[in-house]
């Protein structure tokens, strides 16, 4: 099988973008000492970014459908690079948190594959939609994070999975099985039988798949 370099390039860009998400986590002790503040204050350098990701997520799909995914991805990568340099040069904690928030608006933490409801509607197709919040997983409890959501889109007649979108920690990693299912045309029943490791973010897929199956049935 021939390796498609386009997929490799997109995967590399998405993977390196995630390095920014928790870039300040190992630096929290140094940031507390540098800015003479507490854990909650420097922790905002992470929470501000994840909140911005969740805030921007609902607008990314329609924007990509209107302007094209390639254009949106390239623009986001360029914007993220510029804002990252600005964050690295921040001289106050408030400035650093503000730049981290802007990073979250650009960061391609939203992982989307296949069809979207907006694009399908324009083509005259009404997709079945099901979703689940990451806060309902055991992983969210362990990690102390509750921001994020996954949505799955299926054809109303065949029940085949046609698209998916997710926002949350390392979404591009734990959504890889959805990419495979879409490309291989796997039935929802097979996905429902898939066992996910505990505790992981991918467990959020299970209730979403179950909801889709109930709508198809």
HELIX and SHEET records of a PDB file:
HELIX    1   1 UNK A    5  UNK A   17  1                                  13    
HELIX    2   2 UNK A   18  UNK A   20  5                                   3    
HELIX    3   3 UNK A   25  UNK A   27  5                                   3    
HELIX    4   4 UNK A   28  UNK A   35  1                                   8    
HELIX    5   5 UNK A   39  UNK A   67  1                                  29    
HELIX    6   6 UNK A   69  UNK A   88  1                                  20    
HELIX    7   7 UNK A   93  UNK A  106  1                                  14    
HELIX    8   8 UNK A  117  UNK A  122  1                                   6    
HELIX    9   9 UNK A  134  UNK A  136  5                                   3    
HELIX   10  10 UNK A  138  UNK A  143  1                                   6    
HELIX   11  11 UNK A  171  UNK A  174  1                                   4    
HELIX   12  12 UNK A  176  UNK A  184  1                                   9    
HELIX   13  13 UNK A  188  UNK A  192  1                                   5    
HELIX   14  14 UNK A  201  UNK A  203  5                                   3    
HELIX   15  15 UNK A  204  UNK A  216  1                                  13    
SHEET    1   A 4 UNK A 110  UNK A 114  0                                        
SHEET    2   A 4 UNK A 161  UNK A 167 -1                                        
SHEET    3   A 4 UNK A 149  UNK A 155 -1                                        
SHEET    4   A 4 UNK A 127  UNK A 133 -1                                        
END                                                                             
